[in-house]
Amino acid sequence: MITGKPRDPEEEEEVNAEEDYRFELAFFFGEEGRFYGIEDELHDLGELIKVVGKTVISEEAEFHAVQRREQENAGEDYQSPTEGELAVWHKLKYRQFTYKAMISLIQSTFEDGAQRLHALLTAEGQMEDLRKDRGKLGDPLKDFAQLDPSLAAYWDQVRPFMFIRNKVGHQDGVYYKGDSNADAFESFVKHRTDIKVTDEGILNGKHSFRMKITKSTVLTDYLNLVKEIFSELYKTAINRPVVSKK
């Protein structure tokens, strides 16, 4: 004889919907021992920046050791660059090569993650898709404000880092006054000691400047901002009620 309360189909459906929603969030954000998600990717990017930083410092030290030997051997006749220095000159380029690569990697991870989370939350009925340009990072970030209006404030913090990545990645650091997001960058760089800006004069008929990342703190600060954004998105998303898909 079977006893007990009969199952309510609607109640069971709600339970299944709740489980499915939490599964999707865990799959995206990551769950220890179960899923490798965006938060794991960002953590590992931080570890990669540390490894790359140590490599850059080591390679630059090797160059300077060669340079000192060249100076000692040549004495008063020393004139840089020597043949010996030119043989290891590439070691001085690693810093800029890696900074350019790493800020692009942070940006692409951020963009991909934001687009995937946007698709997940719209599919779950948590927000509407209001994007005008689906290829731009700003649109999904602005859409997330439907979940919590306070999330909109992150856009202004992201803008200068996006500007740095775009100019370093595509224009060798050159930019012009009036470029999109240049205002955000100019306000941002006033308080930084890890980005050097030089006046390049008139280029293509416009007043131009060139930025150069000089320390990895630009990378770590951007990465930490991205981590914070996804952390806030997780806390917001996990506490929202499941929306019926009927």
Disulfide bonds with the S-S distance in Angstrom:
none
